[in-house]
Amino acid sequence: MHALAIGIGTKNKNDQWLEVFFPRPVFKPDQALIDSFAAVTGYTGGNHEIELT
């Protein structure tokens, strides 16, 4: 994985993202962080947006 970031954003009335702020992106995260993130979010690889509510 090249980078990992958790952000906060807003959506419009059509449920489309307007903007997202990523305060502390991680460049080249270590595998332990990736594995922990995947376990919590269901991440399986690739470039995705995963909405946490």
PDB file of N, CA, C and O in Angstrom:
ATOM      1  N   MET A   1       0.850  -1.169   0.000  1.00  0.00           N
ATOM      2  CA  MET A   1       0.000   0.000   0.000  1.00  0.00           C
ATOM      3  C   MET A   1       0.897   1.234   0.000  1.00  0.00           C
ATOM      4  O   MET A   1       1.859   1.325   0.762  1.00  0.00           O
ATOM      5  N   HIS A   2       0.563   2.161  -0.856  1.00  0.00           N
ATOM      6  CA  HIS A   2       1.355   3.383  -1.000  1.00  0.00           C
ATOM      7  C   HIS A   2       1.070   4.396   0.113  1.00  0.00           C
ATOM      8  O   HIS A   2       1.993   5.008   0.651  1.00  0.00           O
ATOM      9  N   ALA A   3      -0.208   4.568   0.455  1.00  0.00           N
ATOM     10  CA  ALA A   3      -0.578   5.546   1.485  1.00  0.00           C
ATOM     11  C   ALA A   3      -1.909   5.153   2.118  1.00  0.00           C
ATOM     12  O   ALA A   3      -2.701   4.405   1.544  1.00  0.00           O
ATOM     13  N   LEU A   4      -2.127   5.680   3.316  1.00  0.00           N
ATOM     14  CA  LEU A   4      -3.358   5.418   4.065  1.00  0.00           C
ATOM     15  C   LEU A   4      -3.745   6.709   4.767  1.00  0.00           C
ATOM     16  O   LEU A   4      -2.902   7.371   5.374  1.00  0.00           O
ATOM     17  N   ALA A   5      -5.027   7.066   4.683  1.00  0.00           N
ATOM     18  CA  ALA A   5      -5.472   8.289   5.346  1.00  0.00           C
ATOM     19  C   ALA A   5      -6.910   8.131   5.817  1.00  0.00           C
ATOM     20  O   ALA A   5      -7.725   7.478   5.165  1.00  0.00           O
ATOM     21  N   ILE A   6      -7.199   8.725   6.933  1.00  0.00           N
ATOM     22  CA  ILE A   6      -8.559   8.787   7.458  1.00  0.00           C
ATOM     23  C   ILE A   6      -8.946  10.256   7.488  1.00  0.00           C
ATOM     24  O   ILE A   6      -8.218  11.090   8.026  1.00  0.00           O
ATOM     25  N   GLY A   7     -10.092  10.562   6.910  1.00  0.00           N
ATOM     26  CA  GLY A   7     -10.489  11.958   6.829  1.00  0.00           C
ATOM     27  C   GLY A   7     -11.923  12.179   7.257  1.00  0.00           C
ATOM     28  O   GLY A   7     -12.666  11.242   7.546  1.00  0.00           O
ATOM     29  N   ILE A   8     -12.285  13.444   7.289  1.00  0.00           N
ATOM     30  CA  ILE A   8     -13.652  13.847   7.609  1.00  0.00           C
ATOM     31  C   ILE A   8     -14.135  14.709   6.449  1.00  0.00           C
ATOM     32  O   ILE A   8     -13.399  15.556   5.942  1.00  0.00           O
ATOM     33  N   GLY A   9     -15.382  14.483   6.034  1.00  0.00           N
ATOM     34  CA  GLY A   9     -15.876  15.215   4.881  1.00  0.00           C
ATOM     35  C   GLY A   9     -17.356  15.505   4.959  1.00  0.00           C
ATOM     36  O   GLY A   9     -18.040  15.126   5.910  1.00  0.00           O
ATOM     37  N   THR A  10     -17.833  16.189   3.929  1.00  0.00           N
ATOM     38  CA  THR A  10     -19.251  16.510   3.827  1.00  0.00           C
ATOM     39  C   THR A  10     -19.776  16.033   2.481  1.00  0.00           C
ATOM     40  O   THR A  10     -19.043  15.956   1.496  1.00  0.00           O
ATOM     41  N   LYS A  11     -21.070  15.715   2.469  1.00  0.00           N
ATOM     42  CA  LYS A  11     -21.737  15.271   1.251  1.00  0.00           C
ATOM     43  C   LYS A  11     -22.906  16.198   0.944  1.00  0.00           C
ATOM     44  O   LYS A  11     -23.434  16.876   1.826  1.00  0.00           O
ATOM     45  N   ASN A  12     -23.296  16.211  -0.324  1.00  0.00           N
ATOM     46  CA  ASN A  12     -24.465  17.000  -0.703  1.00  0.00           C
ATOM     47  C   ASN A  12     -25.736  16.171  -0.529  1.00  0.00           C
ATOM     48  O   ASN A  12     -25.676  15.033  -0.063  1.00  0.00           O
ATOM     49  N   LYS A  13     -26.867  16.727  -0.895  1.00  0.00           N
ATOM     50  CA  LYS A  13     -28.143  16.031  -0.691  1.00  0.00           C
ATOM     51  C   LYS A  13     -28.281  14.791  -1.568  1.00  0.00           C
ATOM     52  O   LYS A  13     -29.161  13.963  -1.330  1.00  0.00           O
ATOM     53  N   ASN A  14     -27.413  14.650  -2.590  1.00  0.00           N
ATOM     54  CA  ASN A  14     -27.414  13.468  -3.453  1.00  0.00           C
ATOM     55  C   ASN A  14     -26.411  12.419  -2.990  1.00  0.00           C
ATOM     56  O   ASN A  14     -26.120  11.470  -3.718  1.00  0.00           O
ATOM     57  N   ASP A  15     -25.881  12.590  -1.775  1.00  0.00           N
ATOM     58  CA  ASP A  15     -24.930  11.659  -1.169  1.00  0.00           C
ATOM     59  C   ASP A  15     -23.594  11.604  -1.913  1.00  0.00           C
ATOM     60  O   ASP A  15     -22.913  10.578  -1.895  1.00  0.00           O
ATOM     61  N   GLN A  16     -23.222  12.708  -2.566  1.00  0.00           N
ATOM     62  CA  GLN A  16     -21.938  12.803  -3.258  1.00  0.00           C
ATOM     63  C   GLN A  16     -20.971  13.602  -2.391  1.00  0.00           C
ATOM     64  O   GLN A  16     -21.356  14.592  -1.769  1.00  0.00           O
ATOM     65  N   TRP A  17     -19.704  13.160  -2.353  1.00  0.00           N
ATOM     66  CA  TRP A  17     -18.705  13.866  -1.556  1.00  0.00           C
ATOM     67  C   TRP A  17     -18.461  15.256  -2.127  1.00  0.00           C
ATOM     68  O   TRP A  17     -18.286  15.414  -3.335  1.00  0.00           O
ATOM     69  N   LEU A  18     -18.449  16.247  -1.274  1.00  0.00           N
ATOM     70  CA  LEU A  18     -18.118  17.612  -1.663  1.00  0.00           C
ATOM     71  C   LEU A  18     -16.644  17.894  -1.415  1.00  0.00           C
ATOM     72  O   LEU A  18     -15.950  18.434  -2.277  1.00  0.00           O
ATOM     73  N   GLU A  19     -16.173  17.524  -0.233  1.00  0.00           N
ATOM     74  CA  GLU A  19     -14.758  17.674   0.104  1.00  0.00           C
ATOM     75  C   GLU A  19     -14.445  16.762   1.277  1.00  0.00           C
ATOM     76  O   GLU A  19     -15.321  16.388   2.057  1.00  0.00           O
ATOM     77  N   VAL A  20     -13.163  16.415   1.377  1.00  0.00           N
ATOM     78  CA  VAL A  20     -12.688  15.595   2.490  1.00  0.00           C
ATOM     79  C   VAL A  20     -11.342  16.151   2.933  1.00  0.00           C
ATOM     80  O   VAL A  20     -10.489  16.467   2.104  1.00  0.00           O
ATOM     81  N   PHE A  21     -11.157  16.268   4.240  1.00  0.00           N
ATOM     82  CA  PHE A  21      -9.893  16.730   4.816  1.00  0.00           C
ATOM     83  C   PHE A  21      -9.201  15.535   5.460  1.00  0.00           C
ATOM     84  O   PHE A  21      -9.779  14.853   6.307  1.00  0.00           O
ATOM     85  N   PHE A  22      -7.961  15.289   5.052  1.00  0.00           N
ATOM     86  CA  PHE A  22      -7.147  14.206   5.607  1.00  0.00           C
ATOM     87  C   PHE A  22      -6.007  14.833   6.411  1.00  0.00           C
ATOM     88  O   PHE A  22      -4.989  15.212   5.831  1.00  0.00           O
ATOM     89  N   PRO A  23      -6.155  14.952   7.738  1.00  0.00           N
ATOM     90  CA  PRO A  23      -5.180  15.692   8.537  1.00  0.00           C
ATOM     91  C   PRO A  23      -3.801  15.040   8.662  1.00  0.00           C
ATOM     92  O   PRO A  23      -2.806  15.754   8.779  1.00  0.00           O
ATOM     93  N   ARG A  24      -3.711  13.701   8.641  1.00  0.00           N
ATOM     94  CA  ARG A  24      -2.406  13.055   8.820  1.00  0.00           C
ATOM     95  C   ARG A  24      -2.285  11.805   7.956  1.00  0.00           C
ATOM     96  O   ARG A  24      -2.310  10.691   8.480  1.00  0.00           O
ATOM     97  N   PRO A  25      -2.153  11.972   6.633  1.00  0.00           N
ATOM     98  CA  PRO A  25      -1.986  10.792   5.789  1.00  0.00           C
ATOM     99  C   PRO A  25      -0.670  10.085   6.121  1.00  0.00           C
ATOM    100  O   PRO A  25       0.305  10.720   6.524  1.00  0.00           O
ATOM    101  N   VAL A  26      -0.660   8.773   5.946  1.00  0.00           N
ATOM    102  CA  VAL A  26       0.531   7.968   6.247  1.00  0.00           C
ATOM    103  C   VAL A  26       1.102   7.464   4.927  1.00  0.00           C
ATOM    104  O   VAL A  26       0.424   6.743   4.197  1.00  0.00           O
ATOM    105  N   PHE A  27       2.338   7.834   4.615  1.00  0.00           N
ATOM    106  CA  PHE A  27       3.026   7.393   3.409  1.00  0.00           C
ATOM    107  C   PHE A  27       3.753   6.088   3.697  1.00  0.00           C
ATOM    108  O   PHE A  27       4.531   6.010   4.647  1.00  0.00           O
ATOM    109  N   LYS A  28       3.509   5.073   2.894  1.00  0.00           N
ATOM    110  CA  LYS A  28       4.098   3.739   3.050  1.00  0.00           C
ATOM    111  C   LYS A  28       3.867   3.177   4.458  1.00  0.00           C
ATOM    112  O   LYS A  28       4.826   2.934   5.192  1.00  0.00           O
ATOM    113  N   PRO A  29       2.602   2.969   4.838  1.00  0.00           N
ATOM    114  CA  PRO A  29       2.313   2.439   6.180  1.00  0.00           C
ATOM    115  C   PRO A  29       2.858   1.021   6.339  1.00  0.00           C
ATOM    116  O   PRO A  29       2.903   0.261   5.371  1.00  0.00           O
ATOM    117  N   ASP A  30       3.270   0.666   7.548  1.00  0.00           N
ATOM    118  CA  ASP A  30       3.778  -0.687   7.763  1.00  0.00           C
ATOM    119  C   ASP A  30       2.617  -1.686   7.755  1.00  0.00           C
ATOM    120  O   ASP A  30       1.458  -1.319   7.946  1.00  0.00           O
ATOM    121  N   GLN A  31       2.956  -2.935   7.535  1.00  0.00           N
ATOM    122  CA  GLN A  31       1.950  -3.974   7.344  1.00  0.00           C
ATOM    123  C   GLN A  31       1.036  -4.147   8.558  1.00  0.00           C
ATOM    124  O   GLN A  31      -0.144  -4.458   8.397  1.00  0.00           O
ATOM    125  N   ALA A  32       1.557  -3.952   9.759  1.00  0.00           N
ATOM    126  CA  ALA A  32       0.727  -4.089  10.962  1.00  0.00           C
ATOM    127  C   ALA A  32      -0.415  -3.073  10.954  1.00  0.00           C
ATOM    128  O   ALA A  32      -1.539  -3.409  11.328  1.00  0.00           O
ATOM    129  N   LEU A  33      -0.146  -1.843  10.536  1.00  0.00           N
ATOM    130  CA  LEU A  33      -1.191  -0.818  10.453  1.00  0.00           C
ATOM    131  C   LEU A  33      -2.204  -1.181   9.375  1.00  0.00           C
ATOM    132  O   LEU A  33      -3.409  -1.037   9.583  1.00  0.00           O
ATOM    133  N   ILE A  34      -1.731  -1.645   8.236  1.00  0.00           N
ATOM    134  CA  ILE A  34      -2.630  -2.054   7.154  1.00  0.00           C
ATOM    135  C   ILE A  34      -3.537  -3.188   7.614  1.00  0.00           C
ATOM    136  O   ILE A  34      -4.744  -3.161   7.374  1.00  0.00           O
ATOM    137  N   ASP A  35      -2.954  -4.183   8.274  1.00  0.00           N
ATOM    138  CA  ASP A  35      -3.733  -5.326   8.755  1.00  0.00           C
ATOM    139  C   ASP A  35      -4.782  -4.903   9.778  1.00  0.00           C
ATOM    140  O   ASP A  35      -5.912  -5.389   9.744  1.00  0.00           O
ATOM    141  N   SER A  36      -4.418  -4.006  10.679  1.00  0.00           N
ATOM    142  CA  SER A  36      -5.372  -3.512  11.681  1.00  0.00           C
ATOM    143  C   SER A  36      -6.511  -2.748  11.021  1.00  0.00           C
ATOM    144  O   SER A  36      -7.677  -2.932  11.367  1.00  0.00           O
ATOM    145  N   PHE A  37      -6.167  -1.899  10.078  1.00  0.00           N
ATOM    146  CA  PHE A  37      -7.168  -1.122   9.355  1.00  0.00           C
ATOM    147  C   PHE A  37      -8.102  -2.045   8.574  1.00  0.00           C
ATOM    148  O   PHE A  37      -9.316  -1.840   8.569  1.00  0.00           O
ATOM    149  N   ALA A  38      -7.544  -3.052   7.920  1.00  0.00           N
ATOM    150  CA  ALA A  38      -8.347  -3.995   7.137  1.00  0.00           C
ATOM    151  C   ALA A  38      -9.299  -4.785   8.024  1.00  0.00           C
ATOM    152  O   ALA A  38     -10.441  -5.038   7.640  1.00  0.00           O
ATOM    153  N   ALA A  39      -8.841  -5.173   9.203  1.00  0.00           N
ATOM    154  CA  ALA A  39      -9.684  -5.946  10.121  1.00  0.00           C
ATOM    155  C   ALA A  39     -10.902  -5.145  10.577  1.00  0.00           C
ATOM    156  O   ALA A  39     -11.982  -5.707  10.756  1.00  0.00           O
ATOM    157  N   VAL A  40     -10.734  -3.847  10.765  1.00  0.00           N
ATOM    158  CA  VAL A  40     -11.824  -2.995  11.251  1.00  0.00           C
ATOM    159  C   VAL A  40     -12.772  -2.582  10.123  1.00  0.00           C
ATOM    160  O   VAL A  40     -13.982  -2.483  10.331  1.00  0.00           O
ATOM    161  N   THR A  41     -12.224  -2.342   8.931  1.00  0.00           N
ATOM    162  CA  THR A  41     -13.025  -1.763   7.850  1.00  0.00           C
ATOM    163  C   THR A  41     -13.454  -2.742   6.768  1.00  0.00           C
ATOM    164  O   THR A  41     -14.348  -2.431   5.981  1.00  0.00           O
ATOM    165  N   GLY A  42     -12.839  -3.915   6.712  1.00  0.00           N
ATOM    166  CA  GLY A  42     -13.132  -4.852   5.637  1.00  0.00           C
ATOM    167  C   GLY A  42     -12.356  -4.563   4.367  1.00  0.00           C
ATOM    168  O   GLY A  42     -12.682  -5.109   3.313  1.00  0.00           O
ATOM    169  N   TYR A  43     -11.340  -3.720   4.441  1.00  0.00           N
ATOM    170  CA  TYR A  43     -10.501  -3.382   3.288  1.00  0.00           C
ATOM    171  C   TYR A  43      -9.856  -4.640   2.717  1.00  0.00           C
ATOM    172  O   TYR A  43      -9.298  -5.445   3.463  1.00  0.00           O
ATOM    173  N   THR A  44      -9.930  -4.816   1.390  1.00  0.00           N
ATOM    174  CA  THR A  44      -9.358  -6.000   0.752  1.00  0.00           C
ATOM    175  C   THR A  44      -8.282  -5.673  -0.269  1.00  0.00           C
ATOM    176  O   THR A  44      -7.756  -6.577  -0.919  1.00  0.00           O
ATOM    177  N   GLY A  45      -7.947  -4.408  -0.423  1.00  0.00           N
ATOM    178  CA  GLY A  45      -6.901  -4.010  -1.354  1.00  0.00           C
ATOM    179  C   GLY A  45      -7.416  -3.022  -2.387  1.00  0.00           C
ATOM    180  O   GLY A  45      -8.620  -2.920  -2.625  1.00  0.00           O
ATOM    181  N   GLY A  46      -6.499  -2.305  -2.988  1.00  0.00           N
ATOM    182  CA  GLY A  46      -6.852  -1.343  -4.024  1.00  0.00           C
ATOM    183  C   GLY A  46      -7.177   0.031  -3.470  1.00  0.00           C
ATOM    184  O   GLY A  46      -7.075   0.283  -2.270  1.00  0.00           O
ATOM    185  N   ASN A  47      -7.570   0.909  -4.374  1.00  0.00           N
ATOM    186  CA  ASN A  47      -7.876   2.292  -4.043  1.00  0.00           C
ATOM    187  C   ASN A  47      -9.371   2.405  -3.758  1.00  0.00           C
ATOM    188  O   ASN A  47     -10.188   2.214  -4.659  1.00  0.00           O
ATOM    189  N   HIS A  48      -9.731   2.711  -2.528  1.00  0.00           N
ATOM    190  CA  HIS A  48     -11.140   2.738  -2.137  1.00  0.00           C
ATOM    191  C   HIS A  48     -11.439   3.902  -1.202  1.00  0.00           C
ATOM    192  O   HIS A  48     -10.561   4.431  -0.520  1.00  0.00           O
ATOM    193  N   GLU A  49     -12.693   4.270  -1.199  1.00  0.00           N
ATOM    194  CA  GLU A  49     -13.209   5.109  -0.123  1.00  0.00           C
ATOM    195  C   GLU A  49     -14.057   4.189   0.738  1.00  0.00           C
ATOM    196  O   GLU A  49     -14.921   3.472   0.232  1.00  0.00           O
ATOM    197  N   ILE A  50     -13.811   4.212   2.014  1.00  0.00           N
ATOM    198  CA  ILE A  50     -14.558   3.374   2.947  1.00  0.00           C
ATOM    199  C   ILE A  50     -15.220   4.312   3.942  1.00  0.00           C
ATOM    200  O   ILE A  50     -14.545   4.975   4.729  1.00  0.00           O
ATOM    201  N   GLU A  51     -16.527   4.362   3.902  1.00  0.00           N
ATOM    202  CA  GLU A  51     -17.254   5.285   4.768  1.00  0.00           C
ATOM    203  C   GLU A  51     -17.512   4.639   6.122  1.00  0.00           C
ATOM    204  O   GLU A  51     -18.113   3.568   6.212  1.00  0.00           O
ATOM    205  N   LEU A  52     -17.052   5.303   7.163  1.00  0.00           N
ATOM    206  CA  LEU A  52     -17.293   4.858   8.532  1.00  0.00           C
ATOM    207  C   LEU A  52     -18.332   5.777   9.145  1.00  0.00           C
ATOM    208  O   LEU A  52     -18.213   6.998   9.045  1.00  0.00           O
ATOM    209  N   THR A  53     -19.336   5.218   9.769  1.00  0.00           N
ATOM    210  CA  THR A  53     -20.379   6.060  10.360  1.00  0.00           C
ATOM    211  C   THR A  53     -20.545   5.737  11.824  1.00  0.00           C
ATOM    212  O   THR A  53     -21.378   6.341  12.499  1.00  0.00           O
TER     213      THR A  53
END
